[in-house]
Amino acid sequence: MKFKKYIIIFSSILLLTSTEIRASDECFEGTSRAIFKFNMALDNAIIEPIAKGYNKLPEQIKNGTSNFTSNIATLLSIPNLLAQGNMKGAGDATASFLINTTIGIIGLANPAEKLGLKAQKEDVGQTLGAYGVGPGCYFVLPVLGPTTARDSVGIIADTFVDPFAHVTWREKELFGASGNQLDYLSVKGATAVDFRADNEVNFDSLEKNSIDLYASYKSLYLQNRENKINNSSESENDWGNLDN
């Protein structure tokens, strides 16, 4: 029954991804702007101070955290690369994960990159885009931030496709086994803090120089997602260069 519920949700949201709806269109801009203000307040009160404290940690710890979360993210990329028909990318991602998990000590180091294996980051939203599904309208989610109708479907679907989510978040729901959702949330939280810390200067610059910060975030998000779907080199870092 739960799967039927999710299928209904997916189908309903996908109706919003018609090619007649452009990503520049807003589903409910007033609500999105209010949620954006809430997210910025949350960032200023909690996430930014944590990120600044994180940046004061030794480089070895920061690099280890970044490598570990990136290695976990590779697990989501593998099935998506396969779904996109990118066999070479899937092979490289699989090899990268195995090397970094073993030789790299559960992903704390990144020896795979030194061997020329750079795992491509892919998610369900990108896979849908690769198959021609339009972005649909743009809106902002509490805590999670900017998204589109297509990518919001992807956020939910990621938890069904991601092997790490199966072992933690959905193991009990899917297999009747006892998983640990805290592990999943902890890794996602660490990923968000690492990204926020890496882009501290860029975020500050964007906030100081933007006439309409909401519009700036929207533009950056949409450009970055389009670059990711097209596998543009400009999308190597999430959201690209925030100060551009």
matplotlib code that plots the C-alpha trace (Angstrom):
import matplotlib.pyplot as plt

x = [0.0, 2.9, 4.3, 0.9, 0.8, 4.2, 3.3, 0.3, 2.5, 5.1, 2.4, 0.7, 3.9, 5.1, 1.9, 3.6, 6.6, 4.8, 7.0, 4.4, 5.7, 9.1, 11.5, 11.3, 7.6, 6.7, 4.2, 3.6, 6.2, 4.8, 5.0, 8.4, 9.8, 8.4, 10.0, 13.3, 13.3, 12.8, 15.7, 18.0, 17.1, 17.9, 21.2, 22.1, 21.2, 22.4, 24.0, 26.4, 27.9, 28.4, 30.0, 32.4, 33.3, 33.9, 36.2, 38.5, 39.1, 42.4, 42.4, 42.9, 39.5, 37.7, 39.2, 38.3, 34.7, 34.4, 35.9, 33.7, 30.4, 31.4, 32.1, 28.7, 27.1, 28.7, 26.3, 23.4, 25.3, 25.8, 22.2, 21.4, 24.3, 23.1, 19.6, 21.0, 22.9, 26.3, 28.1, 31.6, 30.5, 28.8, 31.9, 34.2, 31.8, 31.7, 35.5, 35.9, 33.6, 35.3, 38.8, 38.0, 36.0, 38.9, 42.2, 40.9, 39.7, 35.8, 36.2, 38.2, 40.9, 40.4, 43.0, 40.6, 41.0, 44.7, 44.2, 42.2, 38.7, 36.5, 32.9, 30.2, 27.5, 24.0, 20.6, 17.1, 16.2, 19.1, 18.1, 14.6, 16.0, 18.3, 15.1, 13.5, 11.3, 11.0, 11.8, 8.3, 7.8, 10.3, 9.7, 11.5, 11.2, 11.7, 15.3, 16.0, 15.9, 15.4, 13.8, 11.6, 8.6, 10.8, 13.6, 11.1, 10.1, 13.7, 14.3, 11.8, 12.8, 16.5, 15.7, 14.4, 17.3, 20.2, 21.7, 22.9, 19.3, 18.2, 20.6, 19.6, 16.5, 14.3, 15.6, 12.8, 10.1, 11.3, 12.7, 11.3, 14.8, 15.9, 17.8, 19.2, 17.7, 20.0, 23.0, 21.3, 20.4, 23.9, 25.6, 23.2, 23.8, 27.5, 27.3, 25.3, 27.7, 30.8, 29.2, 28.2, 31.7, 33.4, 31.4, 31.4, 33.0, 30.8, 27.6, 28.7, 29.5, 26.2, 24.3, 26.1, 25.9, 22.5, 19.7, 17.2, 18.8, 15.8, 16.1, 19.9, 19.5, 16.8, 19.0, 22.0, 20.0, 18.4, 21.6, 23.5, 20.8, 20.7, 24.5, 24.4, 21.8, 24.0, 27.1, 28.7, 32.1, 30.6, 28.6, 31.6, 30.9, 27.3, 25.7, 28.8, 30.7, 28.3, 30.1, 29.7]
y = [0.0, 2.4, 1.8, 2.6, 5.9, 6.9, 6.0, 8.3, 11.1, 10.7, 10.7, 13.8, 15.8, 14.6, 16.2, 19.5, 18.7, 19.3, 20.9, 23.7, 24.7, 26.3, 26.1, 29.9, 29.7, 29.7, 27.2, 29.6, 32.4, 34.1, 30.9, 30.0, 33.5, 33.0, 29.6, 31.0, 33.6, 30.8, 28.8, 31.9, 32.5, 28.8, 29.1, 32.3, 30.8, 27.3, 26.1, 29.0, 29.0, 25.2, 25.6, 28.3, 26.1, 23.2, 25.4, 25.8, 22.1, 20.6, 20.1, 16.3, 16.1, 18.3, 16.4, 13.1, 14.2, 15.5, 12.3, 10.1, 11.8, 12.0, 8.3, 7.5, 9.7, 7.6, 4.8, 6.9, 7.7, 4.1, 3.1, 6.4, 6.1, 2.6, 4.0, 6.7, 4.0, 5.4, 2.1, 3.6, 6.1, 3.4, 1.3, 4.2, 5.0, 1.4, 1.1, 4.4, 3.3, 0.0, 1.4, 4.3, 2.0, -0.5, 1.1, 4.5, 3.3, 3.5, 6.5, 8.8, 9.0, 9.2, 7.0, 6.4, 10.0, 9.6, 6.6, 8.8, 7.6, 10.5, 9.5, 11.5, 12.7, 11.7, 11.6, 10.7, 14.3, 14.3, 10.9, 12.2, 15.2, 13.0, 11.3, 14.6, 15.2, 19.0, 20.7, 22.0, 25.0, 26.2, 26.4, 26.2, 23.5, 24.0, 23.1, 21.3, 24.6, 25.2, 22.6, 22.0, 19.7, 17.2, 17.4, 17.1, 13.8, 12.9, 13.7, 11.1, 8.6, 8.9, 7.2, 4.2, 4.1, 4.9, 1.7, 3.6, 4.6, 1.0, -0.1, 2.7, 4.7, 2.1, -1.3, -1.9, -0.6, -2.6, -5.8, -5.9, -5.6, -3.0, -0.1, 3.0, 6.2, 8.3, 7.1, 8.3, 11.7, 12.1, 11.6, 14.0, 16.5, 16.2, 16.6, 19.9, 21.3, 20.4, 22.1, 25.2, 25.4, 25.0, 27.9, 30.2, 33.1, 32.6, 32.6, 35.7, 37.4, 36.4, 37.7, 41.1, 41.7, 40.5, 42.9, 40.1, 37.2, 34.9, 35.4, 34.9, 31.5, 30.5, 31.4, 29.6, 26.5, 26.2, 26.9, 24.3, 21.6, 22.2, 21.9, 18.7, 17.1, 18.1, 16.9, 20.3, 20.8, 23.9, 21.7, 19.8, 21.6, 21.7, 25.1, 25.9, 29.0, 30.9, 34.2, 34.2]
z = [0.0, 0.8, -2.7, -4.2, -2.2, -3.5, -7.1, -6.8, -5.4, -8.2, -10.9, -9.5, -9.3, -12.7, -14.2, -13.2, -15.4, -18.6, -21.3, -21.3, -17.8, -17.7, -14.8, -14.6, -13.7, -10.0, -8.5, -5.6, -5.4, -2.3, -0.3, -1.7, -0.7, 2.8, 3.0, 1.6, 4.4, 6.9, 5.4, 5.5, 9.1, 9.9, 8.0, 9.9, 13.3, 13.0, 9.8, 9.2, 12.7, 12.5, 9.1, 10.4, 13.3, 10.9, 8.8, 11.9, 12.1, 10.8, 7.0, 7.5, 9.3, 6.7, 3.8, 5.4, 6.0, 2.4, 0.9, 3.1, 2.2, -1.5, -1.5, 0.0, -2.6, -5.3, -4.4, -5.7, -8.8, -9.9, -10.5, -12.1, -14.5, -15.4, -16.0, -18.3, -20.3, -19.2, -18.7, -18.5, -15.9, -13.9, -14.1, -13.1, -10.2, -9.0, -9.2, -7.4, -4.5, -4.1, -4.1, -1.8, 0.6, 0.9, 0.2, 1.1, 4.6, 4.3, 2.0, 4.3, 1.6, -2.2, -3.9, -6.8, -8.0, -8.1, -10.3, -12.7, -11.5, -10.8, -10.0, -11.7, -9.3, -10.6, -9.0, -10.1, -11.0, -13.5, -14.9, -15.5, -17.2, -19.3, -20.5, -21.5, -18.5, -18.1, -14.8, -14.2, -12.0, -9.4, -5.6, -2.3, 0.3, 4.1, 5.0, 1.7, -0.3, -4.0, -6.2, -9.2, -9.7, -11.4, -8.8, -5.9, -7.4, -7.6, -4.0, -2.9, -5.6, -4.6, -1.3, -3.2, -5.7, -3.3, -1.9, 1.2, 1.8, 1.5, 4.2, 6.5, 5.8, 4.0, 5.1, 7.6, 5.2, 2.2, 3.8, 7.3, 8.7, 11.3, 9.7, 11.2, 9.8, 12.0, 9.9, 6.7, 8.2, 9.8, 6.5, 4.7, 7.5, 7.2, 3.5, 3.9, 6.4, 4.3, 1.3, 3.3, 4.8, 1.4, 0.0, 3.0, 1.1, -1.9, 0.1, 2.0, -1.3, -2.9, 0.1, 0.1, -3.7, -4.7, -5.1, -4.9, -3.1, -3.7, -7.5, -7.4, -5.6, -8.1, -11.1, -9.7, -8.9, -12.3, -14.2, -12.1, -12.6, -16.3, -16.4, -14.4, -16.8, -19.8, -17.9, -18.3, -16.6, -15.0, -12.7, -11.2, -7.9, -6.6, -7.7, -9.6, -8.5, -6.3, -6.8, -10.6]

ax = plt.figure().add_subplot(projection="3d")
ax.plot(x, y, z, "-o")
ax.set_aspect("equal")
plt.show()
